[in-house]
Amino acid sequence: MASAFAHALMAVTVGKTFSQKFTGTKFFLLGVFCSVIPDADVVMHNFVEYDSFFGHRGFFHSFFFCAVLAIFITGTFYRNEKTFSRIGWMYIIYFFLCGASHALLDMLTSGGLGVAIFSPFYNERFFFDWRPIRVSPMSISHFFSDRAYAILASELKWIGIPCAIWMGVMLTVRMIKGEVRTK
């Protein structure tokens, strides 16, 4: 898996480039939550096999779970908006993208058994053919070891720098369109 830092960065990047109408601490914190919550399935590691339906990178990494989570988060935290209104759909799409980015990043890592992105309908696990991101350990204590530097360097190269470039491009486009004022 990619680290929680990388998943959170993706949520912020998606949020910052998603729309200037959607901002605020709650918006970003909920996006980060959606991007990291799939890894809560590591708790199941003590009860089920890694490659089972509820194992790591199983159902909770699926697009279906991300969609259900996005609808739940929108309905729960944005009650002033009708869940399936135009604005409600914008929130659902954002929170879905945050969750889905988790699975897609994990499919780019160098370890594990793949990701069940189509669960519960199809439980085969997938990786991308190109997997440049060094896999992060499942436990915090194992993360903060000699491997941490190599993992974070890999994530900086393959996630951090592209996110920064993307946000820079989007800011430039908004400045050209006159949506952002410069002093």
C-alpha positions in Angstrom: 0.0 0.0 0.0 1.0 3.6 -0.4 1.4 5.4 2.9 -1.4 7.5 4.5 0.6 10.6 3.6 0.4 9.8 -0.1 -3.3 9.0 0.1 -4.0 12.2 2.0 -2.0 14.2 -0.5 -4.1 12.8 -3.3 -7.3 13.9 -1.6 -6.0 17.5 -1.1 -4.8 17.6 -4.7 -8.2 16.4 -6.0 -9.9 18.9 -3.7 -7.8 21.8 -4.7 -8.3 21.2 -8.4 -11.9 20.0 -8.2 -13.7 23.3 -7.9 -13.1 26.6 -6.2 -16.7 26.6 -4.9 -15.9 23.6 -2.7 -13.5 24.5 0.1 -13.2 24.5 3.8 -11.6 22.4 6.5 -14.6 19.9 6.6 -14.4 19.4 2.9 -10.7 18.5 2.9 -10.8 16.5 6.1 -13.7 14.4 4.8 -11.8 13.9 1.5 -8.7 12.8 3.4 -10.9 10.4 5.5 -12.3 8.9 2.3 -8.8 8.5 0.9 -7.3 6.7 3.9 -10.3 4.7 5.3 -9.9 1.7 2.9 -6.7 0.8 4.9 -8.8 0.3 8.0 -9.1 -3.2 6.6 -5.7 -4.0 8.1 -7.6 -4.6 11.3 -9.2 -7.6 9.6 -5.7 -9.0 9.1 -6.0 -10.8 12.5 -9.4 -12.4 11.6 -9.4 -13.2 7.9 -6.9 -14.2 5.3 -5.1 -11.4 3.4 -6.6 -12.5 0.1 -10.2 -13.0 1.3 -13.2 -10.8 0.5 -12.7 -8.6 3.6 -8.9 -9.0 3.6 -6.5 -6.2 2.9 -7.1 -4.6 -0.5 -10.3 -6.5 -0.8 -13.9 -5.1 -0.6 -13.0 -1.9 1.2 -10.7 -0.9 -1.7 -13.4 -1.4 -4.3 -15.1 1.3 -6.4 -18.4 0.0 -5.0 -17.4 0.7 -1.4 -16.0 4.1 -2.5 -19.4 5.0 -4.0 -21.4 3.9 -1.0 -19.0 5.8 1.3 -19.2 8.9 -0.8 -23.0 8.9 -0.7 -23.0 8.3 3.0 -20.4 11.1 3.7 -22.4 13.5 1.6 -25.7 12.6 3.1 -24.4 12.8 6.6 -22.1 15.8 6.6 -23.9 18.0 3.9 -27.5 17.7 5.1 -28.3 21.2 3.8 -27.9 19.9 0.3 -30.1 17.3 -1.2 -27.9 14.2 -1.6 -28.7 13.7 -5.3 -29.0 17.4 -6.3 -26.4 18.9 -8.6 -24.3 20.1 -5.6 -24.8 16.8 -3.8 -23.5 15.0 -6.9 -20.4 17.2 -6.9 -19.7 16.2 -3.3 -20.4 12.5 -4.1 -18.0 12.6 -7.1 -15.3 14.3 -5.0 -15.5 11.9 -2.1 -15.7 8.9 -4.6 -12.5 10.2 -6.4 -10.7 10.4 -3.0 -11.6 6.9 -2.1 -10.9 5.5 -5.6 -7.5 7.2 -5.7 -6.6 5.0 -2.8 -7.2 1.8 -4.8 -5.5 3.2 -7.9 -2.4 4.2 -5.9 -2.2 0.8 -4.3 -2.3 -0.7 -7.8 0.9 1.2 -8.6 2.8 -0.3 -5.6 5.5 -2.9 -5.7 3.9 -5.4 -3.2 0.8 -7.2 -2.1 -1.7 -9.3 -3.9 -3.4 -6.7 -6.0 -6.6 -4.7 -5.4 -10.2 -6.0 -5.7 -11.5 -2.8 -7.4 -14.6 -4.5 -8.8 -15.7 -6.2 -5.6 -18.3 -7.4 -4.6 -19.2 -8.2 -8.2 -15.9 -9.6 -9.3 -13.3 -10.3 -6.6 -10.2 -10.8 -8.7 -7.4 -8.5 -7.7 -5.5 -6.3 -10.0 -2.2 -4.3 -10.3 -1.2 -2.0 -13.1 1.6 -3.3 -15.3 3.8 -0.4 -14.2 4.3 -0.4 -10.4 6.9 2.2 -9.5 5.8 3.1 -5.9 7.5 1.2 -3.1 5.0 -0.6 -0.9 4.6 0.7 2.6 4.3 -1.7 5.5 0.9 -2.3 7.1 2.0 -1.4 10.6 3.1 2.0 11.8 6.0 0.5 13.8 7.4 -1.2 10.7 6.9 2.0 8.7 9.1 4.1 10.9 12.2 2.0 10.3 15.1 2.1 7.9 12.7 1.6 5.0 10.8 4.8 5.7 13.2 7.1 3.8 13.1 4.8 0.7 9.3 4.6 0.9 8.8 8.4 1.3 11.4 9.1 -1.4 9.5 6.9 -3.8 6.2 8.5 -2.9 7.7 12.0 -3.3 8.9 11.1 -6.8 5.8 9.3 -8.1 3.0 11.0 -6.1 4.3 14.3 -4.5 6.0 15.8 -7.5 3.2 15.0 -9.9 0.6 16.4 -7.5 2.6 19.6 -7.1 2.9 19.9 -10.9 -0.8 19.2 -11.4 -1.8 21.8 -8.8 0.6 24.3 -10.4 -0.9 23.7 -13.8 -4.4 24.1 -12.5 -3.5 27.4 -10.6 -1.9 28.7 -13.8 -5.0 27.9 -15.8 -7.2 29.6 -13.3 -5.0 32.6 -13.3 -5.2 32.8 -17.1 -8.9 32.5 -17.0 -9.0 35.3 -14.4 -10.4 33.1 -11.6 -7.4 33.8 -9.3 -6.2 37.3 -8.7 -2.5 38.0 -8.3 -1.2 41.0 -6.3 
